[in-house]
Amino acid sequence: MGRPRPFGAVSAEVSALAGRARAPLAVSLRSGERGWCRTARPGVAAGDRFEIGSVSKVLTGTLLGVLAEAGEVDPDAPVDEVTGERLPWRDRAPSLAELATHHSGLPNTPPRLGPREAVGALGLSRRDPWRGVSPAAYRVDLSRAAARARADGGFRYSSMGIGLLGDALAAASGRPFAELIRERLLLPLGMTRTGLDRPEGGADAVSRPHNRRGMPMPYLRDHMPGAGMFASSLADLERLLDAVRDPGATPLAAGIRSATAVQRAAGPGLGVGYCWLIREATAPGGSGPAPTGEPVLLHDGATWGSQAHVSVGLATGRAVAAMSAIYRDLDGFATRFLGEGAAGR
């Protein structure tokens, strides 16, 4: 794989990323200590909210770090001991840390919903893939998945695992998950416009996702809120990345450092913290997982149409927050931007 093409003028790059699609796009770039530069296309206010999909996972993982450093949960505790729910695990119940690092053995989503999700992702259906799935039915799906899960089987990306982690943190605190994460993570970081709500009008409205054919899709509403159900704004994602860049400037320094440290391997040149993915550094121009030449903390997200991306270079401090209401190559865009900073060091 060759080196990505150079990153040009921001306005031109964002226009190229937006392409012909009319669905909203919002991007914020940080060049080290120069501060954030926000850009939105087409005709979108930079403060608009979008679904962020699996970027939600890093919020849940960081919450685990915060609660663990406060002594309120033990990352090594088996999840069943924390929730009080005895699932029929094949071998043993995974720990909270194994859930957070995708080493629980659980699948990404319930296997029976895979075909529904696939046709939605391909733009072949506009129906909600989770239609008719009650909370009780999902617990049956979770029990079936647990019965087949191998906790010692290595890295296996799992939204079900992170959803269960969110349930466990809520159970440990005795509070609803949405309330817990708001008070212990979002408000301390100033992320006041991030939440599980989906208002369709007013100042906090969430941009409607669109499939690859440009047709509007349902909002994501499933039973794994900690894994993918949050909506956010550029300003809030900037605050999250600023906290990761400089944890000491926040009241949650120890928890953030714990969450963003490599806990386990996720693949060649790729580590995982508490939900955060960490691409190891490679030489500029190399073909490894981080062609930026510096370690990068990142996560991508997607719903039935919306996308999101957050990343920060740990050496340069360059960072990217991007959200789109239709599929666009946010990861490639971010990689090229971060790579320009590494090349100029």
Order of alpha helices (4+ residues) and beta strands (2+ residues): alpha-beta-beta-beta-alpha-alpha-alpha-alpha-alpha-alpha-alpha-alpha-beta-alpha-alpha-beta-beta-beta-beta-beta-beta-alpha
